[in-house]
Amino acid sequence: MVFNSLIFVLFFILVTTFYFLLPHKYRWALLLLASSIFYMYFLPIYILILGFTICIDYYAGVFIAKAKGNARRRWLVLSIIANVGVLAVFKYYNFLNDSLTTFLGLFNYYNSIPFLHILLPVGLSFHTFQAMSYTIEVYRKNQEPENHFGIYALYVMFYPQLVAGPIERPQNILHQFHEKKRFEYAQVTEGLKLILWGFVKKIIVADRLAIYTDAVYGNYQHHSGVSMIIASFFFIFQIYCDFSGYSDIAIGCARVMGINLMTNFRRPFFAKSIQEVWQRWHISLTTWFRDYVYFPLGGSRKGKVILLRNLLIVFAISGLWHGAGWTFVIWGLLNGTVLVIEHLMSPVLRKVHAFFGIFQNGVRIFFTVSLFVAMAVFFRAPKIDQSWAMLKAMFTLKPGHIYKGEPPTAFAYCVFALVLLLSVEFIQEYFPKHDPMNHQRIAVRYGFYTFLVTALLMTGVFNGGQFVYFQF
């Protein structure tokens, strides 16, 4: 069940209505049932995988809290092995097997290990990481074990953020399922505004830009360097609006019920460095890697060399988390390398920035976004050779065709979508008091809501399909 569908809208209205009608003690059961239905809508059999890891992690948390000494560590290791094992089989087995086949082929050896013909469970990486954070936090004694099995299962399966995050921490959300939530007008309206803006991002921006991006990346040999630059620029905004749109809808749905999820994006295209981009982009994942990988490796406490090593390790793993392919690993390593360069050259970069004076923020944003777009070619292209070929064509401004879909209307819609997005986010970033979504004047607010709904109906792409990050 995808958010940008009529059946989800009806599902959300029905579940939310019953949520407020039911006594508090039954609400967890309603949400758990609704979450199960939501997940089984994709592929029912895979609910068994969720059930398996939920059982393992629930009892691991109980036994970690009761055990002492090395026994605590053994239960934690069991939980991590179970979660990573499921992820490895479904997401990385064929990738590793294919890499082994290629390697053995260099020496004329045949790989007899069979490939698995299975579908990746939707959102597996998201709920796996959320489950792991629970047992790690219990092990660290930052979280008491959840004794109510149904509440713990709901922590993993809460339908708004089940398949594409935000990746929550037990400290933030578990206690909220125990608290009695009342219908509050302010919470409901705030949640509905987030949902509306999430739909705008997905249906007007992401799915509209995807038409151009898919056409160019799917037939890149016949397109010019300028066309590839436009498509790559469009892609980074496409994936941002696709993913942050999902997050906005998820956070909004939860907010209507009085449940607060963490912020996952903060207008990353106004960042002035790649480091700042990752402080604004997919915040729930970057903080997860920070707390459970970067800090345990030593963080920045053991000197600059270890810090730089840790950055490369974290971003290589982050790349692999995003997809089972070498293009994702390269994309992660490129981001890590740029962060290393920013650290090493920070004194020089400060002098360069100062040279531009009052224009330095604009120049820094431009170069940051441009660099992020160039690295994202590896994220979007299915093969490494295509990535290199496209980058070469972009830097040499290869002549050729510039695809415009159905000119001039299709391209004009893309421009309109980007202008709408960037105008609103510019105001939110620099003039938050004048944010049209939360303006003090009722006429401005409701006039803007009306404009957005009209724009959705007139320019939206309603057959865009599921969200990109479902595949992760």
N, C-alpha and C positions, 0 to 999 in steps of 0.2 A: 504494500500500500504506500503510494508516494504522496507527499504533501500537496503537490500541484495536480490534484485530481478531485473530482466532485465527490467520490466515495469517501475520501478522507475528510472533506469538509463536513459531510453528514456524520461520519464517525466521531469527529471532534465535538460537534454539537451534542450528539447523543451521550457520549461518555461524560462530558462536562456537566450536562444537565443532571444526570444520575449521580454524579460525584457530589453535587451540592444538595441533592435531595436525600441521599443516604445519610444515616448516622455515621459519625466519625469512625467508629470501630469496624465498619464494613468497607470503608473506602479503599483500604489497601488491597482487599480482595477484588474489588471492581477494577482498580488500576492494573493489577496483575493479570486479570482475565483479559482486559482490553489490550494490554501489551502483548499477551500471547497471541491474540487474534491478529493484531497488527503485524507481528513478525511472521506468523504462519501464512499470512496473505501472500508472501513472496514464495516460500517453498516449505510446506508444513513439516516435512521430515526433519528439517534442520533444527527444530525446536528441541530435539533430543540432545543435540550437541550443547546447546545452552543449558539444558537440564543437567547434563553430566558435569560441566565445569561449575555450575552453581552449587551442586551437591559437594563436590570436592572442596571448593573454596569456603563454603559455609562451615563444614566440619573442620577444615584446616584452621579457620579463624578461632573456633571454639577451643581446639586442642592447643593451639599456639598460646592462648591466654592461660590455659591450665598447666601447661608443661613448664619445665625449668631446664636451664642449661642447654646442652646441644639438642635436646629433643625439640625445643622451639624452632631451631634452625631447620631440623629435618622436616617438620610439618610445612614450613615456609617453602623449602625446596620442592616438596611434593606438589604444593599448589602451583608453583612457578613452572615446574616440568609439565604438569597437566595442561596449563594454559598455553605455554609456548609450544608444547607438543601438538596440540590441536591446530594452532596457527601454522606450524611447520608443515604438517601433513596437507592441509587444505590449500595453503597459500604458497608455500615455498618448495614443496616436494618436486613438482614438475620443473620448476626453475633450476633447482640444484641438479636434477637429473639431466636436464638439457645441457647445463654447463659442463657436467661430467662427460656427456657424450661428445661435446665439442672438443674438450681437452684430450680425451682418449683418441679422438679422430686424428689429432696432430701426430700421433705415433702409430696410426693405422690399426688401432685396437677398436673392437666393437663393444659397445655397452649393452649388455643383455638385461639390465634392470628395466622392468616395464614402467610405462607412464600410467598415471591415474586419470581416468576420464570422469572427473567430478567437477561440480560447480562450486565456486567459492561462496560460502555462506555470507549473506549480505551483512555488511558492517562488522565482520569478525574481528578486525584489528581494534575497533573502538571498544566493544564490550569486553574483549580480552584484556586490554590495558586497564579498563575501569575495574575489572575483577581483581587484577594483580595489585592495583593500588590499595585495595581493601586489606588483603593479607599482609602486605608490606607495612601498612600503617598499624595494623594490630601487632605485628612483630616488633615494631619500633615503639610500641606502647603509646602511640599518639591517638589510638582509637580503641574503644572498648568493643569486644566482639558483639555482633548482633545476634541475640538469642532467638529472635522471632524469624523462623525460616522464610515465611512469606514476605516479610519486610526486606530481608536480604535479597531474595529473588527479585523483588521490585526494584531494589537499588541497581541491579544489573540490567533489568529488562524495562525500565521506565520508558514507555513508548515514544515520547517526544524526542529523546536523545539516544535511543537504543542503537540505531544503525549508522549514525554519522555525528555523534557527540552533541554538545561538548563532553569530553572525557572527564567525568566528575570525580571528586574525592569523597570518601565516606564522611569526613568531618563536615562537609558542606551540606550533603543531601540526606543522609540516613535519618538524622534527628527530625528533619522536616516531615517525613512520612509518619512520625509519631505525633506530631503537633496537630491540633485541631484547627483546620483552616475555615475561615468564614468567607462568605461572598462579600467582597469589597469592591466597590465601583472603581476606585482608583487603580487597583491591581488589574481588574478586568480590562479597563480601557487601555492601560499601558501595554498589556499583553496583546490586545487586538491591534494596536498600532505597530508593534513589532511584527506580528503576523502579516499585516498589510505590506509593510516595507520589505519583508522577506519574499513575499509573492512578487513584488515589483522587481527585486533583484533577480529572481529566478526567471520569471516569465517574460519580462520586458527586456532585461539586459542579457543575462547568461544565455538563454535559449536563442535569442536573436543573434548575438555575436557568434554562437556556435555554428550557425549556418555558413557564415563566411569562413570561419576557422577550419571547419571540417572539409570544405570544398578545396581549400588551398593545401592543407596538410595531406589530404587524401590523393592529391594529384600535383604534388609540388614540382615535378619535373617541367610542367608546362606553365609555370608561373614565374613572374619576375621577382627580383630581389625586393623591390618596393612592396609587391603584393605579400611576400613572406614577412616583411617587417610589419605590415598592417595586421596580417593574420596572427602573428606572434604577440603583438600588442593587444589585439582583441582577445587572444586566448587567456592572457593573464588576468584580464578583467572578467572574462567569462568564468574562469574557475573560481575567482574570488567571489563573484556574485552568486555562483551556483552553491558554493560551500557556505559562505557567510549568510546567504539567503536561507539555507537550511537551518543554520544555527539560530537566526532571528526567529524563524517560525517555531523551532523547538523551544527556545527560551520563552517566546510569547505564549505558546500553548501551556507551558508549565506555569507561567506567571498568572494566567487567568485563574488557575486553581490555587493560587497563593504560594506556589513553590518556586523558589529562586534558583536558577542555574547560573553558572559562572559565565562571564563575558568571554567570547571566543575570538572576536575580531575588534580592532580599534582603528579603522581607517588607515590601513597599511600603506596606501599610496601617497601619504603625506609624510612618510618616514624619510629621514635625511641620511640614512646609512643602512646597509644590509643588516647590521646588528639591530637597529631600531625596527626594521621590517619584521624581524622575528620576535620582537617584543610586542608586535601588534597583530601578527598573523597566526592563526590557529594556536591561540594562547594556551588552551588546555593541553595540547600535545607538547609544545615547547617547554612548558613548566613541568610536565610529566617527565620528559627526558632530563630536565635540569635536576629534579629532585631524586630520580631513581637511577640515573646513569651518570650524569656529569658530576654531581656532588660525591657519590660513592667512589668515583675514579680519582677524586682529589680536588676537583673543581679548579679554583685558582690559588689554592692554599699552598701548593708545593712548587711554586716558581713558574716562570713564564713558559718554559719548554713543555712542562706537563700540562699547563693550561691550553697551549696550542694543540698538543696531542689530543687532549680530551675533546676539544672542539671538533677536530676531524673525525674522531670516533663517533661522537654523538650524531653528527650530521650524516655520516655514512650509514649509520643504523636508521636514522630518520628517513633517508632516501629509500632504504630497503623496506621500511614500514609502509611507505606510500605505494610501493608496487614491486612485484617479483620480476625484476628485469634490470639489466646492467645500466640502462639509460637512467633509471631512478637512482642507482648508486652513484653514477657520475654526477647527476644533478645535486645529490646531497653533498658529495665531496667538493663540488664547485662552490656551493654555498659556504661550506666549512673553510675552504681555502680563502675565500674573500674575507671571511671574518678574521682569519689569521693575519691576512695582509692589513686589514683595518687596525688590528691590535699593534702590529709591528711598526706600522707607518703613521700612527696617530699624531706624533709631533709634526711630521711633514704635511699631513692632511690638514691639520689646523691652520698652517701657514697658507696652504693653497686656498682653503675656504675663506680666510681673511682677505685674500687678494680680491675677491669678488665683492667685498663690502656689503652693502645693503641687499645685494642680489644673491648673496651666498646661499640662503635657504632655498630659493627657487632653483639655483644651479645644482645644489646637492640633491634635491628631490628628483630633478630631471635625470641626473646620472644614476641615481639609485634605482629608479624605476626602469631605466634603459638596461642596466646591468641585470636586474631581476628578470626582465623580459628575455634577454639573450640566454640566460641560464635555463629559463623555463622551456626552451626549445627541446632540451633533453627530456623534460617531463612529458611533453606532448607527443613528440615523434616516437613511433613504435620501435625504431631501430637506430643504432648508433650511427650507421653510415648515412641515414637520412638526416640526422641531427647535424653532422658535419657538413653535408652537402648544402643544407639550408642556411647554415651560418655563413658558409663561404659565399653563397649567392646573395645573402643580405649585406655582407660587408663589401662585396664587389659591385653591388647594385646591378646584378645580372638583368639584362633587358628581357622583355617578354610581356606576357598577358597579365593584366590586372583584373582579377575576377570581381565582379560587382553584383553577382546574383541576377536579379531582375532590375537593371538600372532604370532610373536612378532611385526608385523607391526603397529597395532592400537595403542599399548602403546608407540611405538617408535615415532609415529606422535605426541602424547601428549607431550613427552619429547622435541621433536624438537620445538613444538609451544612455550613451556615455555622458552626454551633457547633463542629462537629468541626474545620473548617479553622482558625478563629480561636483555638480552645483550644490546638491544637498549635503554631501560629505564635506565640502569646503566650508559651508556655513556651520555645520556641526563642529568642525575642527577649530575654526577661528572666531566664529560669532555664535556660540551656543545659545545665547539668549534669543537669537532670531531664528532658531531652528523651526521651520514651518510645521514639523511634526508635533512640536510641543510649544508652539507659540502661545503667548499669554492671551492674545485676542482670539475669541472663539471663531470669528468670521474667517480669520487667516487659517486657523487649524482645519476647520471643516471645508473651507474652500480648497485647501491643498489635498485633503482626503478625497474630495470629489474629483479633483484633477487626476489623482493617481488611479482611482477606480476607472475613470474614463479612459486614461492612457492604457490601462490593462486591457480593457475591452477592445480598444481600437488598434493597438500596436503589439499586444502580447502574442507570444507563440504558445499555444495551448496543446501542442502535440510534441513538446520537447522531450518527453520521456523522463526517466528517473534522474536523480542527482548523481553527479560524477563520482562523488566520494563513497557512494554505496559499494563500489567495487573494491574499496579498501577495507 
